[in-house]
Amino acid sequence: VEGGMALFRASIAADATRWDSHYFLGRALADQERWDEATASFAASAELDPTKLTVLLDLGKAQAASGGFEDAAATMLRAAALDVHSSQALLLLAQTAVQRSELESALRAYEDVTELLPWHAQPFLQLASLRVSLVASGVPERAAMAAAAAARPGAP
């Protein structure tokens, strides 16, 4: 892995304008859970080409892994804006909102995902878990809405 990272760094030194060199260095760093360095590499890649959904998703994951939940949420919103049908961006946004204790935002994101992927079980399971959190936080009316969303036809 170190040899690969050295090659990516050499590629960046030769031409720092290549988004892919920064991105693949970020992937190698993320594989080693070197989140701060991975975040910097992914951010450089996203700055060079802000239209790459994969770069934004990996940047958001790295930001969240290093504890930068606010930055991760902003990045996931950028990713979701790039592709409104990106359920992965919305799932990551919802997970980041949960980490930030923004249960209403998480609920909206999970509801959006269930609309995009009515056959996918994970968002419905997350909605059920979030419902429990909402009841515990004293927001039973939103919990009831989450339960209704999870029980709608087509839900797994």
Secondary structure, DSSP 8 states (H G I E B T S, - for coil): -HHHHHHHHHHHHH-TT-HHHHHHHHHHHHHTT-HHHHHHHHHHHHHH-TT-HHHHHHHHHHHHHTT-HHHHHHHHHHHHHH-TT-HHHHHHHHHHHHHTT-HHHHHHHHHHHHHH-TT-HHHHHHHHHHHHHHHHTT-HHHHHHHHHHHHSTT--
